[in-house]
């Protein structure tokens, strides 16, 4: 039975507490939050002990879940790793690249697991077609949201775009050759709207857009590859897969010559998938995966190296970015 603790029980952390309470082979030993009133509230709601200090909680557990503001990730994670604790840490892994690299080094030296909370890897919409995404050559993602104070302490690249960066890196087996990017500071001192074009050495291209000042909420990613076009709508929980019709090669010549009156849509096969609400949500799958990685001594699906790579690309995007500031 893996003994787990959670630090940070705010908007996101409270859901980690709720889910850990229901995971088999896992005992949620306790929580800690610097806000004592909030810690007491969550403690009573879920029947879990609230520890007065982080160190006292660490002494009683084998693995810690860090769900606090990004700027505190490094300090808390380093303390945990040095005490020999496995680590689940929300994305981005840290606020500085060197910090992430140091955490990975410590974990490797001590034989500890790090899993980074890139939750879209566990999104049922992604899992439904992951095996069908093969060598995509063009990817387009849009992640738009109305403004929220939560997460606005960092650039939208680290807050929202990094989700799609990690997904893209997981499907494109190639190094990045070039990056072009631009961004706008609209409501905060950080970048609120960003677009990046990632060019990979194998010829693949990804066009990535993120905004936290949109009028509507949208989360879509599209993959174009040799044999198919796949469109994933995270908001609507739907997937569309477009492939050539079985007799495409027989039909196309006569269509081009005008001999056959077949409609263009008959040249393709369209399959649509709707994700049922009854299925496990991404956060549950993610935290179960973390527990399994430790219990079965296997590599986490999104390990420290993966989290660091996504962070490295995010910082490269920001370094390349032409920033426009909207003056008052």
C-alpha positions in Angstrom: 0.0 0.0 0.0 1.7 3.2 -1.2 1.6 6.0 1.3 0.9 9.3 -0.4 0.5 13.0 0.7 -0.7 16.1 -1.1 0.7 19.6 -0.6 -1.5 22.4 -1.9 -5.2 21.8 -1.7 -6.5 24.8 -3.6 -8.6 24.7 -6.8 -6.7 21.8 -8.3 -5.2 20.1 -5.3 -8.6 19.4 -3.7 -9.4 17.1 -6.7 -6.1 15.3 -6.2 -7.1 14.6 -2.6 -10.6 13.3 -3.7 -9.1 11.0 -6.3 -6.3 9.6 -4.1 -8.9 8.6 -1.6 -10.4 6.2 -4.1 -7.3 4.7 -5.7 -6.6 1.0 -4.9 -3.1 0.1 -3.5 -2.8 3.7 -2.2 -3.3 5.3 1.2 -3.7 9.1 1.4 -1.9 9.7 4.7 -2.3 13.4 4.9 -2.3 16.9 3.4 -0.6 20.2 4.0 -1.4 23.8 2.9 0.0 27.0 4.1 -3.6 28.3 4.4 -4.6 26.6 7.6 -8.3 27.4 7.1 -8.3 25.8 3.7 -6.4 22.8 5.0 -8.9 22.3 7.8 -11.8 22.5 5.4 -10.4 19.9 3.0 -9.3 17.7 6.0 -12.9 17.6 7.3 -14.5 17.2 3.9 -12.4 14.1 2.9 -11.5 12.7 6.3 -7.8 13.1 5.9 -5.2 14.4 8.4 -3.9 18.0 7.9 -0.3 18.2 8.9 1.0 21.5 10.4 4.2 21.4 8.4 5.4 20.0 5.1 8.3 18.2 6.7 6.1 16.4 9.2 3.9 15.2 6.3 7.0 14.0 4.3 8.2 11.9 7.3 5.0 9.8 7.1 4.8 9.1 3.4 6.6 7.5 0.4 5.3 9.8 -2.3 4.2 13.4 -2.5 1.9 15.2 -4.8 2.8 18.8 -5.3 -0.1 20.9 -6.5 1.0 24.4 -5.5 1.9 27.5 -7.6 4.7 26.9 -10.1 7.2 29.2 -8.4 7.3 26.9 -5.4 7.7 23.6 -7.3 11.5 23.5 -7.2 12.0 24.2 -3.5 9.3 21.7 -2.4 10.3 19.0 -4.9 14.0 19.2 -3.9 13.2 18.8 -0.2 11.0 15.7 -1.0 13.6 14.1 -3.3 16.4 14.6 -0.8 14.2 12.9 1.8 13.8 9.9 -0.6 10.2 10.5 -1.7 8.7 9.8 -5.1 7.2 12.8 -6.7 4.1 13.8 -8.7 4.4 17.5 -9.7 2.0 19.6 -11.6 3.0 21.2 -14.9 5.2 23.0 -15.7 7.7 21.0 -13.7 9.5 24.1 -12.5 9.7 27.8 -13.4 13.4 27.6 -14.5 15.0 25.0 -16.8 18.1 24.5 -14.6 15.8 23.7 -11.7 14.1 20.9 -13.6 17.4 19.4 -14.8 18.6 19.4 -11.2 15.4 17.6 -9.9 15.8 15.0 -12.6 19.4 14.5 -11.7 18.6 14.0 -8.0 15.8 11.6 -8.8 18.0 9.5 -11.0 20.8 9.3 -8.5 18.4 8.2 -5.7 16.3 5.8 -7.9 13.1 7.9 -7.4 10.2 8.4 -9.8 9.1 11.8 -11.0 5.8 12.2 -12.9 4.8 15.6 -14.3 1.2 16.6 -14.6 0.8 16.9 -18.3 -2.7 15.7 -18.0 -3.6 15.7 -21.7 -1.6 12.6 -22.2 -4.3 10.9 -20.2 -7.2 12.6 -21.8 -9.7 9.9 -23.0 -10.0 11.8 -26.3 -6.3 11.3 -26.9 -6.2 7.8 -25.6 -9.1 6.8 -28.0 -6.9 7.5 -31.1 -3.3 7.5 -29.8 -2.5 4.3 -31.7 -3.7 5.8 -34.9 -1.5 8.9 -34.7 1.6 7.8 -36.7 4.3 10.1 -38.0 2.2 13.3 -38.3 3.7 15.9 -40.7 1.5 18.8 -39.8 -0.2 19.6 -36.5 -2.4 22.5 -35.6 -3.5 23.2 -32.0 -5.7 25.9 -30.5 -6.1 26.3 -26.7 -8.3 29.3 -25.9 -9.8 30.3 -22.6 -11.5 33.4 -21.0 -9.3 35.3 -18.6 -8.7 33.8 -15.1 -6.4 35.0 -12.4 -5.3 31.4 -11.7 -2.2 30.7 -13.7 -1.7 34.3 -14.8 1.5 34.6 -12.7 3.3 33.0 -15.7 3.2 33.4 -19.5 0.4 31.7 -21.4 3.1 29.6 -22.9 3.8 28.0 -19.5 0.2 28.1 -18.4 -1.7 26.7 -21.4 0.5 26.1 -24.5 2.8 23.7 -22.7 -0.1 21.1 -22.6 0.0 21.0 -26.4 3.8 21.3 -26.6 4.1 18.1 -24.5 1.4 16.3 -26.6 3.1 17.2 -29.9 6.5 16.1 -28.6 5.0 12.8 -27.6 3.8 12.1 -31.2 6.6 13.6 -33.3 9.8 11.5 -33.0 12.2 14.2 -34.1 14.3 17.1 -32.7 13.1 20.7 -33.3 15.1 22.5 -36.0 13.6 25.9 -35.8 11.0 28.0 -33.9 9.2 31.1 -34.9 6.9 32.8 -32.4 5.0 35.9 -31.5 3.0 37.0 -28.5 0.9 39.8 -27.0 0.7 41.1 -23.4 -2.9 42.3 -23.1 -4.2 42.0 -19.5 -1.1 41.0 -17.6 2.7 41.8 -17.7 3.2 38.3 -19.1 2.3 37.0 -22.5 -1.5 36.4 -22.8 -1.8 35.3 -26.4 0.9 33.3 -28.2 1.5 31.6 -31.4 4.5 29.4 -32.3 5.5 27.5 -35.4 7.7 24.5 -34.6 9.8 23.0 -37.5 11.2 19.5 -36.8 14.2 17.9 -38.4 12.1 15.2 -40.1 10.0 17.9 -41.9 7.0 17.9 -39.6 5.6 21.3 -38.7 3.4 22.3 -35.7 1.4 25.5 -35.5 0.5 26.1 -31.9 -1.8 28.8 -30.5 -2.8 29.6 -26.9 -4.8 32.5 -25.5 -6.2 33.2 -22.0 -8.1 36.3 -23.0 -10.6 34.8 -25.5 -14.3 35.3 -25.5 -14.9 31.5 -25.8 -13.3 28.3 -24.6 -11.7 26.1 -27.2 -9.3 23.1 -27.0 -8.6 21.4 -30.3 -5.7 19.7 -31.9 -5.5 18.3 -35.5 -3.0 15.8 -36.9 -2.3 15.5 -40.6 -0.4 12.4 -41.7 0.2 10.3 -44.8 -2.9 8.1 -44.4 -5.2 10.2 -42.3 -6.5 13.4 -40.8 -7.5 13.3 -37.1 -9.3 16.1 -35.3 -9.5 16.0 -31.5 -12.0 18.3 -29.8 -11.3 18.2 -26.0 -14.1 20.6 -25.2 -16.8 18.6 -27.0 -15.1 15.2 -26.2 -15.2 14.2 -29.9 -12.8 12.8 -32.4 -13.1 12.8 -36.2 -10.9 10.5 -38.3 -10.8 11.0 -42.1 -9.1 8.4 -44.3 -9.1 7.5 -48.0 -11.9 5.3 -49.1 -11.0 1.7 -49.7 -11.5 2.0 -53.5 -10.0 5.5 -53.6 -7.4 4.6 -56.2 -10.0 3.0 -58.5 -12.4 5.9 -58.2 -10.1 9.0 -58.4 -8.9 8.7 -62.1 -12.5 8.7 -63.4 -13.5 11.5 -61.1 -10.6 13.7 -62.3 -11.6 13.0 -65.9 -15.2 13.9 -65.2 -16.4 10.4 -66.2 -17.7 9.5 -62.7 -20.2 11.8 -61.0 -19.2 10.6 -57.5 -19.3 13.2 -54.8 -15.9 14.3 -53.3 -17.0 13.2 -49.9 -17.4 9.6 -51.2 -13.6 9.5 -51.8 -13.1 9.3 -48.0 -14.2 7.3 -45.0 -15.2 9.4 -42.0 -15.3 7.9 -38.5 -16.5 9.9 -35.5 -16.0 8.9 -31.9 -17.8 10.5 -28.9 -16.2 10.0 -25.5 -18.7 8.8 -22.9 -19.0 10.7 -19.6 -19.0 7.4 -17.7 -15.4 6.7 -18.5 -12.6 7.6 -16.0 -11.5 11.2 -16.3 -8.0 12.3 -17.2 -6.9 13.2 -13.7 -8.0 9.9 -12.3 -6.1 8.0 -15.0 -3.1 10.3 -14.4 -2.9 9.7 -10.7 -3.6 6.0 -11.0 -0.7 5.8 -13.5 1.6 7.5 -10.9 0.7 5.0 -8.2 1.2 2.1 -10.7 4.6 3.4 -11.8 5.9 3.3 -8.2 4.1 0.1 -7.2 5.3 -1.8 -10.4 8.7 0.0 -10.6 8.2 1.2 -14.1 8.9 4.4 -15.9 6.1 7.0 -15.5 4.3 7.9 -18.7 5.3 11.5 -18.3 8.6 11.3 -16.4 10.9 14.1 -15.3 12.8 14.1 -18.6 9.5 14.5 -20.6 8.5 17.4 -18.4 11.9 19.0 -18.7 11.8 18.6 -22.5 8.4 20.4 -22.7 9.7 23.1 -20.5 12.9 23.5 -22.6 10.8 24.0 -25.8 8.4 26.4 -24.0 11.4 28.6 -23.0 12.8 28.4 -26.5 9.4 29.7 -27.8 9.5 32.6 -25.3 13.1 33.4 -26.2 12.2 33.5 -29.9 9.1 35.4 -29.4 8.4 38.9 -30.8 6.3 40.4 -28.0 3.7 43.2 -28.4 2.5 45.1 -25.4 -0.8 46.8 -25.5 -0.4 50.2 -23.8 -3.1 51.8 -21.7 
